[in-house]
Amino acid sequence: MAKMLIDQALSFIKPGSRIFVHGCAATPKYLNRELANRASQLKPLEITGVLLLDNTYSDPKFKDNVFHNSLFVSPFIRSYVADGTASYIPTLLSEMPRLFDENILPLDAALIQVSPPDKHGYCSLGIALEITRSAVRNAKKVIAQINRHMPRTHGDTFVHMNEIDAYVEHDEPLMELDYSQEITEIERSIGKRVAELIDDGSTLQMGVGAVPDCVLNSLQNHKDLSIASEMISDGVIPLIQNGVINNRYKKFHPGHTTCTFVLGTKKLYDFVDDNPNILLFDVAVTNDPARIRQNPKMCSINSAIEIDLTGQVCAESLGSIHYSGVGGQMDFMRGAALSQHGKPIIVLPSQTSKGISRIVNTLKEGAAVTTTRAHVHYVVTEYGVANLFGKNCQQRAKALIGIAHPDHREALERAAYKRFKNLY
C-alpha cells in the first residue's frame, strides 16, 4: 500500500457514505478535521463509532452536513442528540461488532489511527480496539492515520498494511483523560468502601471515572488481584508494578491484564507501549458474560446517574436527555453475578453537586433503565453499602434509604411508605 496525500486518501469517500471512526483516545483527529472540511461536498455524511473524543464535527457549521449515528454518546454530540440532528443506537457493547459483521450497519469506510508498521508490515490499533477490528474487517475502504505517538500494544491489535486501502502519516499527541485533579472526598470515601468489598484473589472490571480510580488507589494492601476489564486507567500502573495485580487467578489469559481500550494520561500510554503484560482484545471477547463469569470472585464496578428504590439503575440519561450509553455495564454486571463469589457493584454519590438526591422513589420521566433491578446486587454511596440481592421491594427501599444523603432520607421514607405501604 503506497502512502497517499490526504486528498487522494479521502477520495474513496463518496456522498452519502456511512463512515466508522476509531473511538476513545484513538480517535484520528487529523482525518476527522480533513473529512469535516470536505463534508459539504459529501453530505449527507453519516458518522458512527464508540465514544468519539473529538469535537471536530461539533462545529455548528457541519451540523447540516454530518449526521452522528452513535453507538455511545460522547460529550461533544449530546446537544446534537438532544435537538435531533444526531441519534443513538442502544446496544450492549459486547454485541456491537455484530452490527458490522452481520451487515446491519454496512460501512462504506473506516477511519482508523495506528502505530507505524513493523518490519513485517503490521501496524497496531494501539490504545483502543473496542469494535474497530470488526470495522476494519467489514468496511469497503480502510483509511489510516499513521501516528508515531500511538503505542504499539499486544493482543488482537495488529493490522497489516495490506488491509489498509489508503494511509497518511501525521503525528500528533493522543487525547488524554486525567481525573486525579478532580477527585473529591466523597469519591475517595466511595472508593474505600468498594475496596472493602473486594477480597484478595478477585478479578476486577472498572468503568470510567474518578470513583474507579479511587477504588484502585485503595487496593495497595490487597493480594493476587487480576484485571479482566473493558478499560484500564492510570490507577492500574502502581498496582501492577507493586505486584498487587499479578493476574494469578483469572481464567482468560492468566498472567496478563486484559481490556479492550486504554484511557488515561501519556504516562499510561507509555506504560502499555510494547508491554506484553497488557493485552487488548475485541469487545465481543472482553465483554462476553460467558467468559467473564469464569473468573472467580469477579468484581464489576460501574457508576450510575440515579437509582430508584427498587434498584433500577439509570446510567445513560438525565430523564429523557441522553447522556452516554449502555456501554458494557450490563455485560459485566451479569458476568460478575454469575461468577463464583462474584460481586456486581454500582457506585454513585448520594446526591448531585446541586444537592439533588441520586437515590429516588422513581426514575425521572423518560430515563433509560440501563441495569434492571433483577441484575443489581451491591450499591455503594459515601454513606455505606446496600446489598439488594434476595431482598424484596420494601427491604430494598429501606436499604437504599439507609445509604442516601441524610437530607433526603425523610422524603424518601414518605415516598416509600406511600408506594409500598410498609417497610420491613
Sequence and secondary structure as in RCSB ss.txt:
>XXXX:A:sequence
MAKMLIDQALSFIKPGSRIFVHGCAATPKYLNRELANRASQLKPLEITGVLLLDNTYSDPKFKDNVFHNSLFVSP
FIRSYVADGTASYIPTLLSEMPRLFDENILPLDAALIQVSPPDKHGYCSLGIALEITRSAVRNAKKVIAQINRHM
PRTHGDTFVHMNEIDAYVEHDEPLMELDYSQEITEIERSIGKRVAELIDDGSTLQMGVGAVPDCVLNSLQNHKDL
SIASEMISDGVIPLIQNGVINNRYKKFHPGHTTCTFVLGTKKLYDFVDDNPNILLFDVAVTNDPARIRQNPKMCS
INSAIEIDLTGQVCAESLGSIHYSGVGGQMDFMRGAALSQHGKPIIVLPSQTSKGISRIVNTLKEGAAVTTTRAH
VHYVVTEYGVANLFGKNCQQRAKALIGIAHPDHREALERAAYKRFKNLY
>XXXX:A:secstr
     HHHHHTT  TT EEEE  BTT  HHHHHHHHHTHHHH SEEEE B B   GGGSGGGTTTEEEEESB  T
TTHHHHHHTSEEE    GGGHHHHHHTTSS  SEEEEEE    TTSEEE TTB TTHHHHHHH SEEEEEE TTS
   EES EEEGGG SEEEE          TTT  HHHHHHHHHHHHH  TT EEEE SSHHHHHHHHT TT  SB
EEB SEE TTHHHHHHTTSB   S SSSTTSEEESEE S HHHHHHHTT TTEEE  HHHHT HHHHTTSTTEEE
EEE SEEETT  EE SEETTEE S  TTHHHHHHHHHHSTT EEEEE  SB TTS BSEESS  TT   SB TTT
  EEEETTEEEE TT  HHHHHHHHHHTS HHHHHHHHHHHHHHHS   
